[in-house]
Amino acid sequence: MISIDDFLKPAYTHDLTESGVAMAARFLAYQIDHSGGSIYAQLRQVVSEVAVELAFRRQLSEKGVPFEVKGNMPFSDPNRFDVSLGGHRCEVHTLLVSKRNQITAIKHDPLGLLETPALLKEHQFSSSNHLEKDLHVFGFLLGLTSDSEGETRKAQEAGQPTYLLHPLKTSWSIPPNWTPLGKLALKSESQTNMRVEIGGLDIDRTFTSESMTLEPLKRVYAKNEYYSLAYVHAEKLPEARLGLHSSEKDELYLILPHEWGNIWVYGMEIWMAGYIPQEEFRRKASTTFSGSRVFQYSTTQTKSLSVPVKELRPLEKLFSDVIQWKNGRRSW
């Protein structure tokens, strides 16, 4: 079991969010499970997960803990990787806390986090790719999000960073046939120039993207060849419609001004709680059914398994064991 004193607090820096939003775009392109809940909430979760995992790796380096980075499962985004400690694969799980009242409560009395459920989706935990010796590491990210157009506009007016995305519908992002979309044209009805980025997959299902400047009412053609198109990213909230046209689909796709979401996570603090081996999690876990209310979510979207955070093991002890293993003084 752990106490609050066992929590580690790696620094949160701006570049962690930048890395997260870049990975979120690839999340869309590789069509990892989008089911349940808001797609923008899922993308912010991806941003949070990447930020915390990178902060965790930095902490390992700072503490002199030897680790390796292994490729992820073949059915997921090939650009994602897992950390291996002492020959044990580690999956870092992030619990995003974005409500102001919860953040305030945690800072005032962090002891409540010990009773928080460390959640794993049932299908995620039961994956055949897991070994009993795998380790699950849990961390909290305290950070705000802008969940509405009004909040995003206020953030931009205040000079805060944003990352605006429009995920394309499945006929574009998951085409029924793997054939080229042909010549892609974009046109903006805004009265000023608009800087955008598009991203998708090429013939080899490799992620590809490009940026372009759209002048008012002027067609601009993409340079890359796309077989699927996952998203359009805009630097600022558009004031008018944006259109895409595929020569092969012979279809006009219109994005209205309200059909954008800001996936930037305004990170404040990271609290790495602890870890638990797969086998121990299996023995101790209880079921959290879909639709349940827990600390992190007003309503859970899927059936999950969980243990209280207090049942986790201290990370500092894990780090010490890994260093001893590397030096030949401990066997796993």
VENCOR-V75116 format. One record per helix or strand of 3 or more residues. SS is the DSSP state (H for helix, E for strand). FROM is the first residue (numbers start at 1). TO is the last residue. If there is no record, write none. Layout:
SS/FROM/TO
SS/FROM/TO
//
This chain:
H/4/6
H/14/29
H/39/62
E/68/71
E/81/85
E/88/97
H/100/108
H/110/115
E/117/121
H/122/125
E/135/145
H/149/157
E/164/167
H/170/173
E/184/188
E/194/201
E/207/214
E/228/234
E/242/246
E/251/255
E/265/277
H/278/284
E/286/288
E/304/308
H/309/311
H/315/326
//
